[in-house]
């Protein structure tokens, strides 16, 4: 059951009524309102307009939805009945809201792809294009199966890349917490200890850490405001065109992650392209969709540049050849695919190759990151210990000299 907010008019009194009703669809809600002797004026799905619902629909939910719908359609069930069955088996409430809207739209005469395109937060352009191609060719079940496979592959790559970055992030967070504890709790006690000693001259490292400790303990609210402002402005800047260009360039060029991201982008381009071509999407449309799916400004620009070259009569492999934003294997494999009439297979093999390369690159980066983190931890620990113990050795040296005289 879904919650619908409605505005209705009482024909007997002319009074305007606003309330909620529980129903399976908008038409069912209208019937319930009419049974109450009211005339529905406006019916809105409870919280469906909120984007936060769409954010709760994970990739695995979409994959399961695609596979279930593909199986039911392949078994010969009508589309609407298949959607209703999938809706009954879905646990995700946000996805249920979307499926009910799909059912309503399809019952009203809309195609499934057009209905899905009204929910871009859930079904991206790649998804809707594959569905449209499947509807046109009469192979909707196959298109859904391809979508599920493509989404699984893409999600797997993203998950592996994130996994490679979790370890250093955790180490850095722990390091910041330890250093913060030392600065806030330990260093003030060191300052108190040496403040009353005549002739005590603190080393440079200790003095700097004491100054930082003083700033954190007495002006912590300013530090929090500054950190919050930096976070807000950085987040907003990252969503601008200029910010995205800088971040995408860093992803592609910063070692050791540059190679990893480049191979990930190549795998995503090849896998998405193979899926679209295999579903019957025309080449130029495939390139336009893939340019958005890759999610990198520079590679997207290169793909759009290739589109213009292809329109001018060049082959796709030739159009991408020598482009600094594409690794050499991609245009080479595309040339072979175009010459042999097997672009889909060549793109699939390219995707398989780079997906394996991403795995190898992640292992290589983890091999580098672990000792690098250990060295960094050692340097931080050495600095803290030196800041605390150097004054002790300094005082011990002074006292021994004094006793000698």
RACORCOR-V171098 format. One line per field, one symbol per residue. ss: DSSP state (@ for helix, = for strand, . for the rest). phi: phi as a letter, one per 40 degrees, with the letter a starting at -180 (. if undefined). psi: psi as a letter, one per 40 degrees, with the letter a starting at -180 (. if undefined). A space follows every 50 residues. Layout:
# RACORCOR-V171098
ss->???
phi->???
psi->???
This chain:
# RACORCOR-V171098
ss->.=========.....========..@@@@@@@@@@..========..... @@@@@...@@@@@@@@@@@@@@@@....@@@@@@@@@@@...@@@@@@@@ @@@@@@@....@@@@@@.......@@@@@@@@@@@@@..@@@@@@@@@@@ @@@@@@@@@@@@@@@@@@@@@@@@@@@@@@@@@@@@@@@@@@@@@..... ...@@@@@@@@@@@@@@@.@@@@@@@@@@@@@@@@@@@@.@@@@@@@@@@ @@@...@@@@@@@@@@@@@@@@@@@@@@....@@@@@@@@@@@...@@@@ @@@@@@@@@@@....@@@@@.......@@@@@@@@@@@@@..@@@@@@@@ @@@@@@@@@@@@@@@@@@@@@@@@@@@@@@@@@@@@@@@@@@@@@@@@@@ @@@@.
phi->.bcbcbbbbcccbgccbbabacacacccccccccccgbbcbabbcdbccc ccccccccccccccdcccccccccchccdccccccccccccccccddccc cccccccchcccccccccbccbbccccccccccccccgbccccccccccc ccccccccccccccccdcccccccccccccccccbccdccccccccccgc bccdcccccccccccccbbccccccccccccccccccccccccccccccc ccbccccdcccccccccccccccccccccgcddcccccccdcccgadccc ccccccdccccchccccccccgcccbcdccccccccccccgbcdcccccc cdccccccdccccccccccdcccccccccccccccccccdcccccccccc ccccc
psi->iihhhihihhddeeihhhaiihididdddddddddefihhdhhhhceeeh edddeehiddddddddddddddddeeiiddddddddddehdhdddddddd dddddddeeiidddddeegdddhaddddddddddddeffddddddddddd ddddddddddddddeddddddddddddddddddddddddddddedehheh hhidddddddddddddddfdddddddddddddddddddeidddddddddd ddehieedddddddddddddddddddddeehiddddddddddddfhdddd dddddddddddeeiiddddeheheehiddddddddddddeffdddddddd dddddddddddddddddddddddddddddddddddddddddddddddddd dddd.
